[in-house]
Amino acid sequence: MRKPCCEKKTTNKGAWSKQEDEKLTKYIQKHGEGSWRSLPVAAGLLRCGKSCRLRWVNYLRPDLKRGNFGEDEEDLIIKLHALLGNRWSLIAGRLPGRTDNEVKNYWNTHLRRKLMHLGIDPNNHRIGHNICLDKVNHPCKSANSQANNDDEDDSQDPLLDSTSSGPESNTSCTLPDLNLDLTIGLPWSL
């Protein structure tokens, strides 16, 4: 069994003070990163090694980038998420100065909603099948607009591709159910 990294009774668990940040920063600048379990005592901190590591990695590192995400960063996060899924540390590795936690939080609070608003499923990055992007040519036109156009011949295909026009109109609808039950059997022998 592994020895606990720190004594719970003497460890400070509250917010980090400016003095603690300075001690941690000076120690790491002098000795470098690593050996996080022994760092708190050596640096004169009443903190857990994990707490020191997280404070350094997420807040104090000099190469951290602060502020809003740029459009190029948003595009890269979306593309990498489509490729890698929720592997935030791999995605953050491609965004210099951004932490995995920061990227994950930005995805969950901004980019997921942005994709959903555009009619794109944020889980698989495909255009949702229940979203009408083209009200005029799509089979789920409202009953009122269909009643007004009864004299016109609108042969509407329920399999019409709704991706042909942009997200000008974002109304939800459902396509007709298709029976996709398939069976596999042995070939007939004569």
C-alpha positions as CSV (number, residue, x, y, z in Angstrom):
1,M,0.0,0.0,0.0
2,R,1.3,3.4,-0.9
3,K,2.1,6.0,1.8
4,P,-0.2,9.1,1.8
5,C,1.4,12.0,0.0
6,C,0.8,14.4,2.9
7,E,-0.7,14.6,6.4
8,K,-4.3,15.7,6.2
9,K,-4.2,17.5,9.5
10,T,-1.4,19.9,8.6
11,T,-2.3,20.5,4.9
12,N,-3.8,23.7,3.8
13,K,-6.8,23.1,1.6
14,G,-8.1,26.6,1.0
15,A,-7.5,29.1,-1.7
16,W,-3.9,29.7,-2.6
17,S,-2.3,32.9,-1.2
18,K,0.0,35.2,-3.1
19,Q,2.9,34.2,-0.9
20,E,2.3,30.5,-1.5
21,D,2.2,31.2,-5.3
22,E,5.5,33.0,-5.0
23,K,7.1,30.2,-3.0
24,L,6.0,27.6,-5.5
25,T,7.1,29.7,-8.5
26,K,10.5,30.4,-7.0
27,Y,11.1,26.8,-6.1
28,I,10.2,25.5,-9.5
29,Q,12.3,28.1,-11.3
30,K,15.3,27.1,-9.2
31,H,14.8,23.3,-9.1
32,G,12.5,22.5,-12.0
33,E,9.3,20.6,-12.2
34,G,8.9,17.0,-10.9
35,S,9.0,15.1,-7.6
36,W,5.7,16.7,-6.6
37,R,5.4,14.5,-3.5
38,S,8.5,16.0,-1.9
39,L,8.1,19.5,-3.3
40,P,5.8,21.0,-0.7
41,V,8.1,20.3,2.2
42,A,11.2,21.4,0.3
43,A,9.5,24.6,-0.9
44,G,8.1,25.4,2.6
45,L,4.5,24.9,1.7
46,L,1.8,23.3,3.8
47,R,0.2,21.8,0.7
48,C,-0.3,18.4,-0.9
49,G,2.0,17.6,-3.8
50,K,-1.0,17.1,-6.1
51,S,-2.3,20.5,-5.2
52,C,1.1,22.1,-6.0
53,R,1.3,20.3,-9.3
54,L,-2.2,21.4,-10.3
55,R,-1.6,24.9,-9.2
56,W,1.5,25.1,-11.3
57,V,0.2,23.4,-14.4
58,N,-3.2,25.2,-14.5
59,Y,-2.4,28.7,-13.2
60,L,1.2,29.6,-12.6
61,R,3.2,28.3,-15.6
62,P,4.7,31.2,-17.4
63,D,3.7,29.9,-20.9
64,L,0.0,29.8,-20.1
65,K,-2.2,31.7,-22.4
66,R,-5.0,33.7,-20.8
67,G,-8.0,35.3,-22.3
68,N,-10.6,34.4,-24.8
69,F,-10.2,31.7,-27.4
70,G,-9.6,32.9,-30.9
71,E,-11.6,31.7,-33.9
72,D,-8.7,29.7,-35.2
73,E,-8.4,28.0,-31.8
74,E,-12.2,27.2,-31.8
75,D,-11.9,25.7,-35.3
76,L,-8.9,23.6,-34.2
77,I,-10.7,22.3,-31.1
78,I,-13.8,21.3,-33.2
79,K,-11.6,19.5,-35.7
80,L,-9.5,17.7,-33.1
81,H,-12.7,16.8,-31.1
82,A,-14.1,15.2,-34.3
83,L,-10.9,13.2,-34.6
84,L,-10.0,12.4,-31.0
85,G,-13.2,12.7,-29.0
86,N,-13.0,13.8,-25.4
87,R,-9.3,13.4,-25.1
88,W,-8.7,16.8,-23.7
89,S,-5.0,16.6,-22.9
90,L,-4.3,15.5,-26.5
91,I,-6.3,18.4,-27.9
92,A,-4.7,20.9,-25.5
93,G,-1.3,19.7,-26.6
94,R,-2.1,21.2,-30.0
95,L,-3.1,24.5,-28.5
96,P,0.1,26.2,-27.0
97,G,-0.6,27.8,-23.7
98,R,-4.0,26.1,-23.1
99,T,-4.7,23.5,-20.4
100,D,-6.7,20.4,-20.9
101,N,-9.2,21.6,-18.2
102,E,-9.6,25.0,-19.9
103,V,-10.2,23.4,-23.3
104,K,-12.7,20.9,-21.8
105,N,-14.6,23.7,-20.1
106,Y,-14.7,25.8,-23.2
107,W,-16.0,22.9,-25.2
108,N,-18.8,22.2,-22.7
109,T,-19.8,25.8,-22.2
110,H,-19.4,27.3,-25.7
111,L,-18.5,25.0,-28.6
112,R,-21.1,22.2,-27.9
113,R,-23.9,24.8,-27.9
114,K,-22.5,26.5,-31.0
115,L,-22.5,23.2,-33.0
116,M,-26.0,22.3,-31.7
117,H,-27.3,25.7,-32.8
118,L,-25.8,25.0,-36.3
119,G,-27.7,21.7,-36.4
120,I,-24.5,19.6,-35.9
121,D,-24.5,16.8,-33.4
122,P,-21.5,17.6,-31.1
123,N,-21.0,13.9,-30.3
124,N,-20.4,12.7,-33.8
125,H,-20.0,16.0,-35.7
126,R,-22.7,15.1,-38.2
127,I,-25.6,17.2,-39.3
128,G,-28.7,16.1,-37.2
129,H,-31.4,14.2,-39.1
130,N,-34.1,15.8,-37.1
131,I,-33.2,19.4,-38.1
132,C,-34.7,21.1,-41.2
133,L,-32.2,23.4,-42.8
134,D,-34.2,24.1,-45.9
135,K,-37.9,24.8,-45.1
136,V,-38.9,25.3,-48.7
137,N,-37.8,22.0,-50.2
138,H,-37.9,19.8,-47.1
139,P,-40.7,17.3,-46.5
140,C,-41.5,18.6,-43.0
141,K,-42.9,21.9,-44.1
142,S,-45.5,23.2,-41.8
143,A,-49.1,22.2,-42.5
144,N,-50.1,25.8,-43.2
145,S,-47.5,26.3,-45.9
146,Q,-48.5,23.0,-47.5
147,A,-52.2,23.9,-47.5
148,N,-51.4,27.2,-49.3
149,N,-49.5,25.3,-52.0
150,D,-51.9,22.4,-52.6
151,D,-52.4,23.4,-56.2
152,E,-48.7,23.2,-56.9
153,D,-47.1,19.8,-57.5
154,D,-44.6,19.4,-54.6
155,S,-43.5,15.8,-55.0
156,Q,-41.4,15.6,-51.8
157,D,-39.0,12.9,-51.2
158,P,-38.8,11.9,-47.5
159,L,-35.1,11.1,-48.1
160,L,-34.3,14.5,-49.4
161,D,-30.9,15.7,-48.2
162,S,-31.3,18.5,-45.8
163,T,-27.7,19.5,-46.0
164,S,-28.0,21.2,-49.4
165,S,-28.6,24.7,-48.0
166,G,-27.1,26.7,-45.1
167,P,-28.4,27.1,-41.6
168,E,-30.6,30.1,-42.5
169,S,-33.7,28.5,-41.0
170,N,-33.1,26.2,-38.0
171,T,-36.5,24.5,-37.2
172,S,-36.8,21.0,-35.9
173,C,-38.9,18.3,-37.5
174,T,-38.9,14.6,-37.9
175,L,-38.5,12.5,-41.0
176,P,-40.8,9.5,-41.7
177,D,-39.8,6.3,-40.0
178,L,-38.0,3.9,-42.3
179,N,-38.1,0.1,-41.8
180,L,-34.5,-0.9,-41.7
181,D,-34.9,-4.4,-40.3
182,L,-32.5,-6.6,-42.1
183,T,-32.2,-10.4,-41.8
184,I,-29.3,-12.6,-42.6
185,G,-29.9,-16.2,-43.6
186,L,-28.3,-19.1,-45.3
187,P,-28.4,-19.1,-49.0
188,W,-31.0,-21.3,-50.6
189,S,-29.7,-24.6,-51.8
190,L,-31.4,-26.4,-54.6
